[in-house]
Structure formats: C-alpha cells, structure tokens
C-alpha cells in the first residue's frame, strides 16, 4: 500500500533559512481548533493539540482499512490578536490561535465525523475533541522562510518577511502562519525548525 506523504508531495512544506520564497498555495483541507491564551501554559491549548492528533490518527487508521494511508502531518498554527500591541508587547495571554493539521483531499466530512465520534470514545476526558472541525484554508500568495531556533526569538524573522512584502509594494493579508517541523519534546530549542508564512496581496492603487 502506498503511503501519501504530503510534506514530500507539496513544495510549500519546504523552506530554506535566510531565504524568502514566494509561493501559490492551493485550498487545503485541515483539522482545526480555535483558542486563546499562552500556548506555553494554557491547559486548553495542550488539550486542543491532543484533540487534533487523536482525531488525525483515528482518521489515518480508519481509512487504512479501506486501502488508503497517509503520513500524519506536523502541527501548524495561525496566530492573531484583537490588538497588535499584544504581539509587540509579547502579551501571550491575549493571543488567539487556530491550531491545525493538514488532511488529504480524500478525507471527507463523513470520514471526519465518524473519526470524531471514535476519538471522543477514546479520550472521554478531553472535551476539546468536540470543538475540532474539518475546514478548507485558502491563502493564495504567500511569502515564507525557514526559522531555526527557539519560538521566543522568531520576531526578527517575522519582521524580515513583513518588510520584504512591504518593500515589494505589496500588503499583508490573512493570518500569521507557522508550521512546526520539529517535535519540541525531541529537539533542543536551538534546533527547532519552523516555517514562517505570511499571505499577502498586491497593493491597490486607486
């Protein structure tokens, strides 16, 4: 049985450090869950990540019985806040996030709902499972690069992407997007690899 590995299939899951690439991203199928609070200390965040992976692996083993298989993708996150000052001042308690795991196109709503019920039976204490949804994400044109190092020192890399977009005569749109290629439980913070992605659009001149 062939196993689909979307990290190898899609060029936008590859990036180089100190190099900004411009890419076109198609609509993609994600497991998603929303929340608010400091990811380092929030119990809700930890339970949300567990909920995502529980459903992702339930889907994987469910459809494997039907002759299809795939590699479960790394965790991704969209980050935002009601006030930009919360980012500038690193006020993580007010950060909002959408945590996500990419799913193959052949994962339907029906497959998802069946897996969700099974996941709830496995993790009856994790009520966050009920909040996970299957939804498309459309980002279109993005700039992205690879950042290597601890999450708390990403700011310079993020600003480099923002400045690159603005200096090219374009404007930021959409949400700040991170793809966590490394498992922080297995890799030291200095070696963590994260793709930093920012959607943008051409500046409108009226």
C-alpha positions in Angstrom: 0.0 0.0 0.0 1.4 3.4 -1.0 1.5 5.9 1.9 0.9 9.6 0.9 3.4 11.9 2.5 2.2 15.5 1.8 5.5 17.0 3.0 7.2 15.4 0.0 4.2 15.9 -2.3 3.9 19.7 -1.8 6.8 22.1 -2.4 5.4 24.6 0.1 6.3 22.3 3.1 10.0 23.0 2.2 11.9 26.2 3.0 15.4 27.4 3.5 16.9 29.5 6.3 17.6 33.2 5.3 15.8 32.8 2.0 12.3 34.1 1.4 10.2 32.3 -1.2 7.0 33.5 -2.9 4.5 30.6 -3.4 1.0 30.0 -4.5 -0.9 27.9 -2.0 -4.0 25.9 -3.1 -7.0 25.4 -0.9 -6.1 22.9 1.7 -8.1 20.6 3.9 -7.4 21.0 7.6 -8.4 19.7 11.0 -8.8 23.0 13.0 -9.5 24.2 16.6 -9.5 27.7 17.9 -8.5 29.1 21.3 -7.0 32.0 23.2 -4.1 32.1 25.7 -0.4 31.5 26.3 0.5 28.2 24.5 3.3 27.6 27.0 1.0 27.5 30.0 -2.6 27.0 28.7 -4.2 23.7 29.6 -6.8 24.4 26.9 -4.0 24.7 24.3 -2.5 21.4 25.4 -5.9 19.6 25.3 -6.6 21.2 21.9 -3.4 19.7 20.4 -4.2 16.3 21.9 -7.7 16.5 20.4 -6.3 17.3 16.9 -3.8 14.4 17.0 -6.3 12.0 18.4 -8.7 12.7 15.5 -5.9 12.7 13.0 -4.6 9.3 13.9 -8.1 7.9 14.2 -8.8 9.1 10.6 -5.5 7.6 9.5 -6.2 4.1 10.9 -9.9 4.2 9.9 -9.1 4.8 6.2 -6.1 2.5 6.2 -8.6 -0.4 6.5 -10.1 0.9 3.2 -6.7 0.7 1.4 -5.6 4.3 1.8 -2.8 5.5 4.1 -1.0 8.8 4.8 1.7 10.3 7.0 0.2 12.5 9.7 1.4 16.0 9.1 3.1 18.3 11.6 1.2 20.8 13.7 0.5 24.2 12.2 -0.8 27.4 13.8 -2.5 30.6 12.7 -1.8 33.4 15.2 -3.6 36.7 15.8 -4.9 39.2 18.4 -7.5 41.9 18.7 -4.8 44.4 19.3 -1.4 44.4 17.6 0.2 45.7 20.9 -0.4 42.3 22.4 2.1 40.9 19.9 4.5 43.8 20.2 4.5 43.6 24.0 4.5 39.8 23.9 1.3 39.6 25.9 0.7 35.9 25.2 -2.3 35.6 27.5 -4.3 37.6 24.9 -3.0 35.8 21.8 -5.6 34.0 19.7 -4.8 30.9 17.7 -6.1 28.3 15.3 -4.2 25.1 15.6 -4.3 22.8 12.6 -3.2 19.5 11.0 -3.4 19.1 7.2 -5.6 16.3 5.9 -5.5 14.6 2.4 -8.2 15.7 0.0 -9.8 12.3 0.2 -10.7 12.8 3.9 -14.4 13.7 3.7 -16.8 15.3 6.2 -18.3 11.8 6.7 -14.9 10.2 7.4 -14.2 13.1 9.8 -17.4 12.9 11.7 -17.0 9.1 12.2 -13.5 9.5 13.4 -14.5 12.3 15.8 -17.1 10.0 17.5 -14.4 7.3 17.9 -11.9 9.8 19.2 -14.4 11.0 21.8 -14.8 7.4 23.0 -11.0 7.1 23.3 -10.5 10.4 25.2 -13.7 10.9 27.1 -12.0 13.4 29.5 -10.9 15.7 26.6 -13.9 17.9 25.8 -11.9 19.8 23.2 -12.4 16.9 20.7 -15.9 18.2 20.2 -14.6 21.6 19.1 -12.4 20.2 16.2 -13.7 20.9 12.7 -12.7 19.9 9.2 -12.4 23.1 7.0 -10.7 24.4 4.0 -8.0 27.1 4.2 -7.3 29.5 1.3 -4.2 31.6 1.5 -3.3 32.1 -2.2 0.0 34.1 -2.5 2.4 33.8 0.5 5.9 34.6 1.5 7.7 32.1 3.6 11.0 31.2 5.1 12.6 28.7 7.5 13.4 29.8 11.0 15.7 27.7 13.2 15.8 28.4 16.9 13.5 28.9 20.0 10.0 30.1 19.4 10.5 33.1 21.6 13.1 34.5 19.2 11.1 34.4 16.0 10.3 38.1 15.9 13.2 39.2 13.7 12.4 36.6 11.1 8.8 37.6 11.1 9.6 41.2 10.7 12.0 40.4 7.8 9.1 38.7 5.9 6.8 41.7 6.6 9.4 44.2 5.4 10.1 42.1 2.3 6.4 42.1 1.4 6.0 45.9 2.0 9.2 46.8 0.2 8.0 44.8 -2.8 5.0 47.2 -3.0 2.5 44.6 -1.6 0.4 44.4 1.6 -0.1 41.8 4.2 -3.4 39.9 4.4 -4.6 36.9 6.1 -3.1 35.5 9.3 0.5 34.8 10.5 1.1 31.1 9.9 3.6 28.8 11.4 4.4 25.2 10.5 6.3 23.2 13.2 8.6 20.8 11.5 10.3 19.7 14.7 9.0 18.0 17.8 10.0 20.2 20.9 9.9 17.0 23.0 12.8 15.5 21.0 14.8 18.6 19.8 16.6 21.3 21.7 15.1 24.8 21.3 18.1 26.0 19.4 17.5 23.3 16.7 13.7 23.7 16.3 12.7 24.2 12.7 9.6 26.3 11.9 8.3 27.5 8.6 7.1 31.1 8.9 4.5 32.0 6.4 2.6 35.3 5.6 -0.1 35.7 3.0 -0.1 39.0 1.0 -1.7 40.7 -1.9 -0.8 43.3 -4.4 -1.2 46.9 -3.3 -4.2 48.5 -4.8 -3.7 51.9 -6.4 -6.9 53.9 -6.9 
